[in-house]
């Protein structure tokens, strides 16, 4: 067997310590609790079930990294640190991945965490048929008290990266377990939770890692950006994120507030539903992309946190391959639409979105499309409705900020773009073949080239518009210490301290 075990060396001691603290994976430390921390991002928390239908919903993911532990954590493309896992090994054909758990790890009720718990959490994830479960098609799992082994039907060298999103819950957990105060495996335990409202947490007394430094953590659901900004300014909140660049400048002028940012894998992604008759032709989709002045949009709305994208996935991700940017040329775009037979008179494109931070962007895109004669109906939807309609393809254009869990293109390209995924309305057997090659090969060079070819196809066929790479920006009160900005927009708060 070829070991993927990542031993700590002198060159990585500092990185290991940082990750261990961020993940709660280091040795148990003294209780340094004190004070209460209140935070808010752009996503309401509708569920705290990390293995259910909303497993990768933004709010659920932020809650999950406080309450639950994964087997391992990404530290870079193809690089990992163990959290609940002591070690892990993959065979040479990437058809078996075996984990050994750390000794003495427990749930918040004091019961031991076993391989059976990990296996049951995995099974619940697969059976939930969520967007996340699509990562684990035809993967079997077996467990003992101290080990858990995953066996994919086809080679899957990206399986460790995908499993960074699997959160450990008790074997007996069901959907009903998350309606009250569930048993957790992370640094915090639930004191109370109201779906769409506040999630209040206290330190998990049985957590094996360093204990949180606050007595209570509240994640408030405040989708309105202006309200979050005001609450930070008054001291009602200690940390906020999902903020606009305009607000960054305003907040920076306040001496009681600090701005921190981190580069991640997020890409503003605007799929065009190829199953809509008006958008079936790639020439039409490319023309729509060409009609929008994204460079100006980025300069005006995201001068600090955004930069023009040149790929479907970010440079931080394994499989990234730069493409030729699509230039803004409204005259050429309109002529291309005419040449493609686009029906300007009888076509109205449904452009749906859910997050308030996208409102100006969406309106500007609609305005640029209207300038070349394309009618657009802007539809703002609540997150749950947006997600339901997204999966049902009840849209023509959409916008979302898409990251790549585990920093491997398999999670993004391999999960979202095959015909079987039915996520974009686009189906191409040639793309399926490239993604299968990239997903199954154990040779990194072969995988990289296949993802490069797949990216070029997606880009040139304009499956979507991919205008901007995103840095995640956070604002904190100056009294907050120990906060680490997270590039994936999933901040952890167990290292944070605030004045009593």
PEZI-V257181 format. One line per field, one symbol per residue. ss: DSSP state (A for helix, B for strand, O for the rest). phi: phi as a letter, one per 40 degrees, with the letter a starting at -180 (. if undefined). burial: I if it has 9 or more other C-alpha atoms within 8 Angstrom, else O. A space follows every 50 residues. Layout:
BEGIN
ss=???
phi=???
burial=???
END
This chain:
BEGIN
ss=OBBOOOOOOAAAAAAAAAAAAAAOOOOOOOOOOOOBBBBBBOOOOOOOOO OOOOOOOAAAAAAAAAAOOBOBBBBBOOBBBBOOBBBBBBOOOOOOBBBB BOOOOBOOOOOBOOAAAAAAAAAAAAAOOOOOAAAAOOBBBBBOOOBBBB BBOOOOOOAAAAAOOOBOOOOOOOAAAAOOOOOOOOOBBBBBBOOOOOBB BBBOOOOOOOOOOOOBBBBBBOOOAAAAAAAAAAOOOOBBBOOOAAAAAA AAOOOOBBBBBBBBBBBBBBBBOOOOAAAOOAAAAAAAAAOOOAAAAAAA AOOOOBBBOOOOOOOOOBOOOOOOOOOOOAAAAAAAAAAOOOOOOOOBBB BBBOOAAAAAAAAAAAAAAAAOOOBBBBBBOOAAAAAAAAAOOOOOBBOB BBOOAAABAAAAAAAAOOAAAOOOOOOOAAAAAAAAAAAAOOOAAAAAAA AAAAAAAAAAOOOBBBBBBBBBBBBBBOOOBOOOOOOOOOOOOOOOBOOO
phi=.ccbcbccbdcbdccccccccccgccccbccbcigbbbbabcbcccabcc bbcbdbcdcccccccccbbccabcbidgbabcbcccaaabccbfbabbbb cccgcbcccgcccbdcccccccccccccfcdccccbcfbcbbabcbbabb bccbdaccddccccccccbcdccbdccbcbbccbbbcbbccaabdgbcbb bbdccbcccccdcbcabbbccbcccdccccccccgcbbabagbccdcdcc ccccccbbbbbacbbcbcbbcbccccdcbccdcccccccccbccdcdccc bbcbbbadcbacbcccbchdacbcdcccacccccccccccgccccbbbcc bbabcdccdcdccccccccccbgccbbcbcbcdccdcccdccfcabbaba cbbbdgfbddccccccbcdccfbbgcbadccdcccccccbcccdcccdcc cccccccccccfdabbcacbccbbbbccccbgcbdbccgbcbbcccbbcc
burial=OOOOOOOOOOOOIOOIIOIIIIIIIIOOOOOOIIIIIIIIIIIIIIIIII IIOIIIOIIIIIIIIIIIIIIIIIOIIIOIIIIIIIIIIIIOOIIIIIII IIOOIIIIOOOOIIIIIIIIIIOIIIOIIIOIIIOOOOIOIIIIOIIIII IIOOIIIIOIIIIIOIIIIIIOOOOOIIOOIIIIIIIIIIIIIOOOIIII IIIIOIIIIIIIIIIIIIIIIIIOIOOIIOIIIOOOIIIIIIIIIOIIOO IIOOOOIIIIIIIIIIIIIIIIIIIIOIIIIIIIIIIIIIIIIIOOIIOO IIIOIIIIIIIIIIOIIIIIIOOOOOOIOIOIIIOIIOOIOIOOOOIOII IIIIIOIIIOIIIIIIOIIIOIOIIIIIOOIOOOOIOOIIIOIOIIIIIO OIIIIIIIIIIIIIIIIIIOIIIIIIIOOOIIOIIIIIIIIIOOOIIIII IIIIIIIIIOIIIIIIIIIIIIIIIIIIOIOOIOIIIIOIIIIIIIIIOO
END
